[in-house]
């Protein structure tokens, strides 16, 4: 097994990368603290250059290449944040970067990667094929392959997030870290456990791709097929060898969260703390807000949540916010069968308004499945103040003889 970085390696990484890396702020989330019952601190790596922590590991790795290695260029495979981190690190150091991205990669991430000066090659309909193409390019050209997480220098570079947390917060009890391949949590745990061994480090994954969490609990490296998840930035099919060893030695626990919980966390974090995080960066918030950490994190404790990135496609953000509102019971879609008579739309809208609901969209059809020839179907999209208010709106409609059905 290759050597793992220690605290001194992380300190050395910080000295290398500090001229090019932003020291991101730590904010106290008072509103979210009130919801969760803990004092919450947010380490805002979503405000890092390139929009994520990935720049740290990439810079630490690239800065240690020899002149001969630099002359051959570097290559990476990534659908997003690692791509941008490697591209900017290469630009800072005057190295040519080639980034392989899957066909169908998000346009904003692809454009950003090109904007940092990298050559982008779209190849493969899934990440495994993209990675295969990047490794082939490295073999054929001599370019240095930059792995996303499973490398001594990458782990040490990501660990500088932990050093900053130690310097910025005097007293804390837990750190929640999103986990994909494990590079970030390995580095953070290495730094923090060296100085504060009593602090608990907790990894968080999407339940859709939870192979690291299951590997941690079983104490052996597992693999899984990558299933669709909005948290695609941490959708990794197997833990790294180095990172798995580090996590088993240093991390205290793992939890997983659902897609709905991630969406609701993005919405609440944006609304209450004015911080935009991408789905992969929101899983720590989701774990606290959903109650998944009850029995693990003590009430009244001081918790650091690492917001790992803020690179979210605006179209995805639109869908996530809409879904988050629905999950929180604040956006209600109802279908109401009605007799085909004049005034029915006005009557139902009046009832909703009297219940303090706000109708934002209306669809009216005579062709719904199962409708009688003399009936129509009305679909109302209604803004509400939460689950209790949503139920009040539906009850008001029932009290007037209507039969509203919630649309999933």
N, C-alpha and C positions, 0 to 999 in steps of 0.2 A: 504494500500500500504506500502511495506517495505521501510525503510529509505534508502535514496540515500547517497553515499559518498560525502564528501565535500573536499575542498582543503587540510585541515589538514589530512584527511584520506589518501589522495594521498601522502602527505609528509611522513606520517608514513609508508606507503607501501614502499616508496623509501628506508627508513632506514632499512627495513627488507630484501629487495631483493638485495640491491646494492653489497654485497659481491659476488653474483653469476651471476649478470646480467652485460653485457657489456654496457658501455656508448657509444652508437653508434654515429658515426660522422654526422655532417651536412655539405654537400658539396654545393658549388655554381655551378649551371649548366649554364655556360656562353653560350654554343652553343644553348641549348634549350631555354634559355632566349631570345636569338636573334630571334628565330622562333616565340615565343609566345608574345613577346612585354612586358613581365613582368620580374622582377628579381626573378629567381626561386632558391629556396633552397630545397635540398633533404635531408630529415631525413632518414638515411639509416638503417632501421630496418631489411632490407635484410641481413645485416652483423651481426645481433644479433646471439647469440648462438642458435642453432637449426634452424637458418635461418629465424626466424620471431619473432615478438613482443610477441607471445603467452606465452613465458616463463615467462614474467613479472606477468601476472595475476595468472598463475598456482602457481608460487613460493609464491606469497602473500597469496593465499588461503591455500596452504599446510603448510606453515610455522606457521599458527595459529591453526592447529589441535592439540588436546590434545594428550598426550601419549597413552591413550586408543584408540582414533580414529586412530592414526598412526599405532597401532598394528594390526588393522583390514584391513589396506591397502586402496588404492583408486582405483576408476574405472572411466573411461571416454569413450565416444563414439566420434570418429572423423575419418575422412578420411585423415587427414594430419597434419597441423601445431599445432592444439590443442593437438593432440596425442603426438607429439614430445615434446611440452612444458611440459605437465604433466609428461611424462616419465622422462625427465631430472630433473625436479623439485623433483620428487620422489626419484630419484637416489641421488641427492644432500643432501636430508634430511633423507636418509636411510629408505624409505617407499616402500613397494611393490606396484607396479602399474600394473593394468590389463587394457588393451586398446582394446575396441571392434572397429573393422574397417569393412566396407562393403566388401563383396566378390568382388574382382576386384579392390581393392584399389591400387594406384600406387606403384609399387614395391620399388622404392627408398625411399618413405615415410615409407612404412612398415618396410623395413630393418633398416632405421634410428631409428625408434621407438624401435625396438628390440635391436638395438645397445646401446640405453640408458638404457637398463636393464629391460624394461617392458615386460610383457607377452602379446602377441598379439593374439586376438581371431577374426577370420574372420567369420562374421555372418550377414546375411541379404543382399539382392540384392539392397536395397536402404537405405538411412540414417535413415529413420523412424524406420525400422525394426532393424537396428543396435542399435539405441538408446533404443528401447524397450528391447533388449537383455541385454544391459548394466544396465538398471534400474532394471531388474529382478535379475541380478547378485548381485547388491547392496542390494536388499531386502533379498535375500537368504543368503548372507555371512556377511552382516553388513559393507561391504566396503563403504567408503565415496564417493559418486558420485561428480565429479568435473565438473560443467557445463561450456560450452565454453564461455558464455558471460553474462548471466542474473543473476549475483550475486554481492553483495556489494564488496567483496574482489577482485573479478576478475576485476570489473570496476576500483577500486582504483589502482590495480596493473598496468593495461593498461594505466592509467592516468599518470604514471611516464614518458611515452614518452612526454607528454605535459610539464612536469617539465623540462625535458632536453632541449626541444625547447626553453623555456623561458630563460634558463641559457646560451644557445649557440648562440642565435640570439637577438641582442639588439632591433631591430625594424622590425616588419613585420605586414602585413595588413590582410592576409588570410591564412587559413590552410585547405588543401584539404585532406580528410580522406576517404579511402575505407570503405564501410559499408556492413556488413553481418547481424549479429544479433545486432550490435550496441554497443558492449562492449568497443571497442577502441575509437570510436568517443565520447562516453559518458565520458570516463575518460579524454581524451585530452581536451574536452570542459570544464569539471569541473576545471581542472588545469589552463587552459589559461584564461578563462573568469574571474576567481577570481582576476587575476593580470592585465589583459589587456582586459577589457570588450568591447573595441571598435574593437577588432580583430574579423573578420567574420570567422566562422567555417562552412565549406561546405562539405556535405557528397556526395560521388559518388558511384553509383551502376552500375552493368551491366543491360542493358535494358532487358535482358532475364529473370532476377530475380530481379525485382525492387520493391518488396512489401514494403520495408521500405520507399523508396522515396514516394510511393503513400500513405502510411499510414501517413507520415509526412504532406503531402499536404492536406489530408482529415481530419487530427486530430483525427483519430481513427485507432486502430490496425486492420490491414487486414491480410489475409492469401492468399497464392497462392501455386499451385503445382510447385515444382522445375523443371524447364526446363533445358535442356542441355546448358551449357555455359563453355567456356574455363576458366572463372573466378570462378571455382568451390569452391575456398576457401571462397567466400562471397555469395555463393548460399544458402540462408536461407529462409525457407518458411513463417516465420512470425517474427516480432520484439519481443524482450523480453519485459516483463512488466516493469521492472526497466529501461531498456535502452530506451524504448519508452518515458517514462516520462522525463528522462534526456534530450533526444534529442529534444523533444518538447519545453523544457524550455531553452535550451542553444544553439542549432544549428540554423544557419541562413538560410540555403538553401540546396537543393538537386539537383543534375543533374544525368542523366544516359548516358551511352555510349554504342556503338554497339560492336559486336564481332570484326568487321574489325578495328574499332578504337583502340581497346585494342591491337590487334596484331601489328598494325602499331606503337603504342606507345612503346611496348616492343622492337621492332626493333630499333626505333630511340633512345631510352634511352640507349640501349646497344651500338649502333654505335657512338652516339655523346658524351655520358657521361661515357661510359665504365662501366655501372652499369646494372647488370642482375636482373630483377624483374620478379616474377611470374605473371600470368595474373591478379589475384586478387589484387596484389600490384601495378599494372600498371594503374588502372582505373583513378587515379588522374592525371597522365601524359596524359592519353587519353582525359580527359575532357579539359585540357588546349590546347593540340596540335590540337584537332579537332575543336576548336572554340565554344564548347558547353557552355563556360563560358562568351562569349561576352554579355555585358549588365549586368553581375553579378560581374565580376572581372574587375577592372579598369586597363587600359593600364598604364604601368609605375609603378604599385604597386609591393609590395614585397610579394611573395607567397611561403609558405612552402608546399611542397608535401611530404606526408608520404609514403615512399616505404615500405610497410608492410611486405613483405617477398620475398625471392629469391628461394624458393623450387619449381623448375620446372623440370619435367621429361625431360631428354634429347631428347626423341623421340617427345614429345609435342613441345619442343623448336624448333626442326628441322621443324615441320609443321608450327609453328607460324611464324618463320622467313621467310619461303617460302611464307606463306599467306600474311605476312606483306609487303614483296617485291612486290607481285602482287597488293595489295591494294594501295601501293605508286606508282604504275606504273613503277616499276623498274624490273619487271620480267614478260615477255610477252609470252603467249602461243598462237600460231597461227596455224590454219589449213588452208592449201592451196590446192585446187584441181588443179591437173596438168595433162597435156597429158602424156601418158605413153611412153616417148621418152628419149633417152640417153641425159645426160647433164643437166637435169632439176634441180636436187639437187645442182649441182655445180653453176648453174646460180642464183638460189634463194639465196644461201649462199653468193655469191659474192655481190648481191644487198644489203643484210643485212649488210655485212662488209663495203661496201662503205658508208652506212648510219651510220656507227660507232656503229652498234649493234653487240653483241657478242653471237653467237649461242653456247649454252651449251648442248643441247640435240636434237636429231633428231629421229622421228619415221616415217616410210614409209610403207603404206599399199595399197593394191589393193582391200580391202574388206570393205571399209567404206560404211555406209548407204547412198543410193542415188547416188553412183558413177556410171558413165557410164562404160561399159565394156572396153573402151579404155582409161580410166582415172585412176589415182592413187591419193592418198591423202597424203600430207606431213604435219607432225606436227613439228613445230619448237619451241623450248624453247629458249628465247632470253633475255639476260641481257640488260637493257636500263638504261638511267639516269633519268627517270621520265616520267610523262604522255605526255609532249610535244615531248620528243624524241621518245617515243613509237609510237606516231601518225606519226612522220616523217618517221620512219621505215616502217610502214604500207603504207604510201603514196608512198614511193619509190617503194614498190612492186606493188602498183596499177598503178604507172606510167609506169611500164614495162609490163602491161597487166595481172597481177595476181589479184586474188580476195581473199585476206586474211580475215579470220574470227577469232575473239578473242575467245579463249576457256575459259569458266568460271572456 
